[in-house]
Amino acid sequence: MRALDPLPRFRHLLIEGGAFSEEEIQVIEAQNARIYEESADRARKAPDPDPKSVFDFVVPELWTPDGDGLAAVAVTPAEVKGNAAPEMSLIGASTRR
């Protein structure tokens, strides 16, 4: 399976293509490992969240429209610049010439 892993394949492609040297790739990988470990340490040291917040940001607040929820104006006016404007879908409107 390792032969199919895209990261080593991409690494090889970057080196063979001359975009980066082996040393440059090793520096980038070392920086990434350091950033990863610093972030993991910060997460491990963070206090546990308040159990009451378990549902925060999971489901958005229910939205209810004002009034009956219907638009106050017609979606398509009966006329546009004196020409009849029949109701049609967006697909129909985009293909009409």
VENCORSUL-V670823 format. One record per helix or strand of 2 or more residues. SS is the DSSP state (h for helix, s for strand). FROM is the first residue (numbers start at 0). LEN is the number of residues. If there is no record, write none. Layout:
# VENCORSUL-V670823
ss=[SS | SS]
from=[FROM | FROM]
len=[LEN | LEN]
This chain:
# VENCORSUL-V670823
ss=[h | h | h | h | s | s | h]
from=[1 | 5 | 21 | 50 | 78 | 82 | 89]
len=[3 | 11 | 24 | 3 | 2 | 2 | 6]
